Amino acid sequence: MRKSIMPSVEQLATTPSATYNEDFYLWTQKMAVALRQGAVSALDMENLAEEIENLGKSDRRALKSRLEILLMHLLKWQFQPNRRSGSWQCTIIEQRLRIQDILTDSPSLKNYLISILPEAHHNAILLAAAETTLPLDLFPKDCPYSIKQILDIDYLLPD
C-alpha cells in the first residue's frame, strides 16, 4: 500500500508564507490540500475563483488559436495545391486532433467554436496571404468550410 506524499494543511502552514503573488506553485499546492481536506477557512477564495475562470479562458484561447492555424493551412492547401507538403498535412491533422481533444474535455465549447468561426476565418486569411504572398482577395470572404468539414480528419487531404 502506497503512503500518500501529499502534505497536510498543518504541514503546509509551517512552510514559509506563500501567497498567490509570492510563490504561485506553493500557493497551488496549499489550495489543493485545503480543498481535498475541506479546509474552507484555508482557501484563498478570490484568487481560486480567478484561476478557475482563467482555466476556461485558456481553453477558449487555445481553441481559437488552433482553429486559426487549421483554417490557414486548409486555405493554403486549397489555394496553393502546387506547394502542398507533408508538413502542411501534418499541421492540419495535428490541429484537428488537438481541437477534438479540447472539445472532448469541454463539449460546451463547441458553441464557442461555431461563434468564433467568422473571426478565425478572417484571421486565417490574413495569415495565409502573408505566408503564401497570394492576394487577400483570392481567398473567400466567408469561410468555405462547415464545422463538420473543418473537424473531419479526412476532409481535403489525400487518402
N, C-alpha and C positions, 0 to 999 in steps of 0.2 A: 504494500500500500504506500502510495506516494504522499509525503508530507507537503502541505501547502507552503509555498515560499512567499505568499502574499503577506506583507506585514499588517498588523492590526492598526486601528485608528490610534490607539495609545502609543504604539511604536513610532508611527509617523509623527505623532505630536511631539516626540522627543527629538526629532531631527530639527536641524536649523529651520527657522521660519521660512516657509516657501509661499510666496504669494504668486498670484497669477502673473504679475509683471516681472518678478524676480527670478523664478525658476519654473518655467512652464511645465517641463516634464515632471518634476516633483509634485507640482500642483495637480497634474492629471492623475498621478498615482494616488495621492491623498483623496482626491474626489472619487476615484473608482472604489477605493476601500470603503470610504464613508457610504457610498451608495449601496455597495454589497452588504454592508453591515446595518444598513438602515439608520445610520447616524445622521439624521437630518440636521441637527444643530451644527455639525462639522462641515456642511455643504456651503459652498460659495454660490448661492443660487443665481445671482445676477450674471456672473461670468459663465456658469454652466449653461444657462439659457442662451447666452450669446454664442457659445461654442456649438451648441446643438443647432441653432439657426444657421451658423456658418457651415456646418456639415451639409445641410440641404443646399445652400448656395454653391458650395464646392461641386456637388454633383451636377447642378444646373450649368455651371460654367464649363465643366468637363464635357457635358453632353453637347453644349453649343459649339465648343471648340472642335470636338470630334466630328460633328455634323458639317461644320465649315470645311474641314480638311477633306472629308469624304466627298462632299459636293464639288470641291475644287478638282479633285482627282477624277471624278466622274465626268466633269466638263472637259478636262484635258483629254481624257480617254475618248470621249465622243468627238471632240472638235479638233483633235490633233492625232488622228489614228496612225499616221506615219511615225510618230515619236513614242508610241506605246512601249512600255518596258515592264520587265518583271518587277521592278521597284514600284512602279505605279500600281500594278496589280496587287502586290503585297500590301501597299498602303490602303487600298480600297478594302481589301479583306480585313486587315487589322482594324481599321476604323469601324467597320460593320460589326466585328466581333466585340470590340470594346463598348460600342453603343448598346449592343444586345446585353452585355454584362450589366451596364448601368440600369437598363430597363428591367432586367430580371431582378435586380436588387431593389429597385424603386419603380414598380409598374405605373405609379401615378404620374411619373414624368413623361409618359407617352403623350399626354395632352400638351405638356410644355414643348415637347419636340415638334408637335404639329404647329403650335403657335409661333415658334421661332423660325420656322422653315423659310418664310419670305426674307427675313433679315439675314439668316445664314446663307441663303442663296445669293443675295446681294453681295455679301462679304466674299463668298466663294468666287464670284465673277471677278471682283477686284483682284483677288489673289491669283486666279487662273490667268487673267490678262497680263498681270505683272510678270508671272513666271514664264508664260509662253510668248510674250510680246505680240499676241494676237490683239486686234482691236476690241475694245469693250463691247461695241455694238454687234459683234459677231455672236455673242452669247445671248441666249433668250432672256428677256427681261423677267419673265415669270419662270419659276422652277419647272423644268420639263419632266421631272420625276415625281411620282407619288411616293408617299412614305413607304408603302409596301415595296416599291421598286428600289428605293434607297437602301432599305434594310435587307433586301433579298441577296443572299450571298452569291448567287449566280448571275444576277442582272448585269448586263453589259460586259460580262467577262467571258473569255473563251472557255469551251468545255475542257 
